[in-house]
Amino acid sequence: MNETNVLDVGLLQLELRLDTITFSLYIFCYFVIMFLSILGNVVVIITAFGSKVEQSPNTVFMGSLGVADLLTGMFALPSTLVVRVVVSPFTYAAFIRQMFFMPAFVFCAVSVNHLVALTIDRFIAVTYPLKYPLIMTPRKVKRILCVVWILGILVGVTPSLGSLNYPKQWVCGTAKYQAGTVTVHSLLLSATAPVICIMLLGLYHV
């Protein structure tokens, strides 16, 4: 294991899990990814919603997906970076630690839901080109987006809804800890992920 570094932040002592060189490379790579994610998705959002012309359902879905991915770069990546490299009471207490991963769970689930919605939208557009404007009305698009976001948030927060037997347990190394709903969440994802992948592969090639 690499030698750790200790930082004093006021009365709080933080310990880094990586040596200085590895930590610097880790931070550099993460920041490059975060910068490109934020910049790229800002461009997508401006392109999707910046025009005064009425957007198509596909454009609205793409813009909403850009928002989800932008939030991933702004919140999910930094929080997972902190919890993976910093050892402190705020990152290794069982209950608080799972809060750091919640943004990643939420925004990843929302992004996957957007991909499913986009796939179905394109399937309808190709299969029923004449009826498409009647099927995918602006009101229906708004309802679909509400479902996409609400369902993604519910799936993302599921691991943190259950109670921990020892919420203040110091989680470090290979110590095992689980909220009451983590197992259910894992089973749910393991069952739905293959179905979503099959839908994407199948519908994109129709």
C-alpha positions as CSV (number, residue, x, y, z in Angstrom):
1,M,0.0,0.0,0.0
2,N,1.2,3.5,-0.8
3,E,2.4,5.7,2.0
4,T,-0.4,8.1,3.1
5,N,-0.1,11.9,3.6
6,V,-1.7,13.7,6.5
7,L,-3.2,17.2,6.1
8,D,-4.3,19.4,8.9
9,V,-7.5,21.4,8.1
10,G,-8.3,23.4,11.2
11,L,-9.2,21.0,14.0
12,L,-9.8,18.2,11.4
13,Q,-7.0,15.9,10.4
14,L,-7.3,14.4,6.9
15,E,-5.3,11.5,5.6
16,L,-4.7,10.9,1.9
17,R,-4.7,7.3,0.8
18,L,-2.1,8.0,-2.0
19,D,1.4,9.3,-2.1
20,T,2.0,12.8,-3.4
21,I,2.9,11.9,-7.0
22,T,0.0,9.4,-7.4
23,F,-2.4,11.8,-5.8
24,S,-1.4,14.6,-8.2
25,L,-1.9,12.3,-11.2
26,Y,-5.2,11.1,-9.9
27,I,-6.4,14.7,-9.3
28,F,-5.2,15.8,-12.8
29,C,-7.0,13.0,-14.6
30,Y,-10.2,13.6,-12.6
31,F,-10.1,17.3,-13.3
32,V,-9.6,16.8,-17.0
33,I,-12.6,14.4,-17.1
34,M,-14.7,16.9,-15.1
35,F,-13.7,19.8,-17.2
36,L,-14.5,18.0,-20.5
37,S,-17.7,16.7,-19.1
38,I,-18.9,20.1,-18.0
39,L,-17.7,21.9,-21.1
40,G,-19.2,19.3,-23.5
41,N,-22.5,19.2,-21.8
42,V,-22.8,23.0,-21.6
43,V,-22.4,23.0,-25.4
44,V,-25.1,20.3,-25.7
45,I,-27.5,22.3,-23.5
46,I,-26.9,25.5,-25.3
47,T,-27.4,23.8,-28.7
48,A,-30.6,22.1,-27.6
49,F,-32.3,24.9,-25.8
50,G,-30.6,28.0,-27.2
51,S,-32.6,28.2,-30.4
52,K,-35.9,30.2,-30.5
53,V,-37.3,27.6,-32.9
54,E,-39.6,25.0,-31.2
55,Q,-37.4,22.0,-30.3
56,S,-38.2,18.5,-31.5
57,P,-38.8,15.8,-28.8
58,N,-35.4,14.3,-29.7
59,T,-33.7,17.7,-29.1
60,V,-35.5,18.1,-25.7
61,F,-34.4,14.6,-24.6
62,M,-30.8,15.3,-25.6
63,G,-30.9,18.7,-23.8
64,S,-32.2,17.0,-20.6
65,L,-29.6,14.3,-20.9
66,G,-27.0,17.0,-21.2
67,V,-28.3,18.5,-17.9
68,A,-28.0,15.1,-16.2
69,D,-24.5,14.6,-17.5
70,L,-23.5,18.2,-16.5
71,L,-24.6,17.5,-12.9
72,T,-22.6,14.3,-13.0
73,G,-19.5,16.3,-13.8
74,M,-20.2,19.0,-11.3
75,F,-21.3,16.9,-8.3
76,A,-21.0,13.2,-8.8
77,L,-17.3,13.1,-9.9
78,P,-16.0,15.5,-7.2
79,S,-17.8,13.7,-4.4
80,T,-16.6,10.3,-5.5
81,L,-13.1,11.7,-5.9
82,V,-13.1,13.0,-2.3
83,V,-14.4,9.8,-0.7
84,R,-11.9,7.7,-2.6
85,V,-8.7,9.5,-1.7
86,V,-9.5,11.2,1.7
87,V,-9.6,9.3,4.9
88,S,-11.5,11.3,7.6
89,P,-14.5,10.9,9.9
90,F,-16.6,12.6,7.2
91,T,-15.6,10.2,4.4
92,Y,-15.3,6.9,6.3
93,A,-18.2,6.9,8.7
94,A,-20.6,4.3,7.2
95,F,-23.7,6.5,6.9
96,I,-21.9,9.6,5.6
97,R,-19.8,7.7,3.2
98,Q,-22.8,6.3,1.3
99,M,-24.1,9.9,0.9
100,F,-21.0,10.8,-1.1
101,F,-21.9,8.1,-3.6
102,M,-25.5,9.1,-3.9
103,P,-25.0,11.8,-6.7
104,A,-23.3,9.2,-8.8
105,F,-26.1,6.7,-8.3
106,V,-28.8,9.3,-9.0
107,F,-27.3,10.9,-12.1
108,C,-26.2,7.6,-13.7
109,A,-29.7,6.2,-13.3
110,V,-31.2,9.4,-14.8
111,S,-28.7,9.2,-17.7
112,V,-29.6,5.6,-18.4
113,N,-33.3,6.4,-18.3
114,H,-32.7,9.1,-20.9
115,L,-31.0,6.7,-23.2
116,V,-34.0,4.4,-23.0
117,A,-36.3,7.3,-23.7
118,L,-34.2,8.4,-26.6
119,T,-34.1,4.9,-28.1
120,I,-37.9,4.5,-27.9
121,D,-38.4,8.0,-29.3
122,R,-36.2,7.1,-32.3
123,F,-37.9,3.8,-32.7
124,I,-41.3,5.5,-33.0
125,A,-39.9,8.1,-35.3
126,V,-38.6,5.5,-37.7
127,T,-41.4,3.0,-37.5
128,Y,-44.3,5.5,-37.6
129,P,-42.9,8.7,-39.3
130,L,-46.3,10.1,-40.3
131,K,-47.9,9.5,-36.9
132,Y,-44.8,10.6,-34.9
133,P,-45.9,14.2,-34.4
134,L,-49.3,13.0,-33.0
135,I,-47.7,10.4,-30.7
136,M,-44.8,12.4,-29.3
137,T,-46.7,15.6,-28.4
138,P,-45.0,18.3,-26.2
139,R,-47.2,17.4,-23.3
140,K,-46.2,13.7,-23.6
141,V,-42.5,14.6,-23.8
142,K,-42.8,16.6,-20.5
143,R,-44.5,13.7,-18.8
144,I,-41.8,11.3,-20.0
145,L,-39.1,13.6,-18.7
146,C,-40.8,13.8,-15.3
147,V,-40.9,10.0,-15.2
148,V,-37.3,9.7,-16.3
149,W,-36.0,12.1,-13.6
150,I,-38.2,10.9,-10.8
151,L,-37.5,7.2,-11.5
152,G,-33.8,7.9,-11.7
153,I,-33.8,9.8,-8.4
154,L,-35.7,7.0,-6.7
155,V,-33.4,4.3,-8.0
156,G,-30.3,6.4,-7.1
157,V,-31.3,7.1,-3.5
158,T,-32.4,3.6,-2.8
159,P,-29.1,2.4,-1.3
160,S,-29.2,5.2,1.3
161,L,-32.8,4.8,2.4
162,G,-32.3,1.7,4.5
163,S,-30.9,1.9,8.0
164,L,-27.4,0.7,8.9
165,N,-26.8,-1.4,12.0
166,Y,-23.8,0.7,12.8
167,P,-24.2,4.1,11.1
168,K,-21.1,5.5,12.8
169,Q,-19.0,2.4,12.0
170,W,-15.5,3.4,10.6
171,V,-15.4,1.9,7.1
172,C,-11.9,1.4,5.9
173,G,-10.0,-1.1,3.8
174,T,-12.1,-4.2,3.3
175,A,-14.5,-3.6,6.2
176,K,-18.0,-4.6,5.1
177,Y,-21.1,-2.5,5.6
178,Q,-24.5,-2.3,4.0
179,A,-27.7,-0.4,4.2
180,G,-30.8,-2.4,4.4
181,T,-31.8,-1.7,0.8
182,V,-28.3,-2.1,-0.8
183,T,-29.0,-5.8,-1.6
184,V,-32.4,-5.0,-3.1
185,H,-30.8,-2.2,-5.2
186,S,-28.1,-4.5,-6.5
187,L,-30.7,-7.1,-7.5
188,L,-32.8,-4.5,-9.1
189,L,-29.9,-3.2,-11.2
190,S,-28.7,-6.7,-12.1
191,A,-32.1,-7.5,-13.4
192,T,-32.9,-4.3,-15.3
193,A,-29.4,-3.5,-16.7
194,P,-29.4,-6.5,-19.1
195,V,-33.0,-5.7,-20.2
196,I,-32.0,-2.1,-20.9
197,C,-28.9,-3.1,-22.9
198,I,-31.0,-5.6,-25.0
199,M,-33.5,-2.8,-25.7
200,L,-30.8,-0.4,-26.8
201,L,-29.0,-3.0,-29.0
202,G,-32.3,-4.3,-30.5
203,L,-34.0,-1.0,-31.2
204,Y,-31.0,0.8,-32.6
205,H,-30.7,-1.9,-35.2
206,V,-34.3,-2.1,-36.2
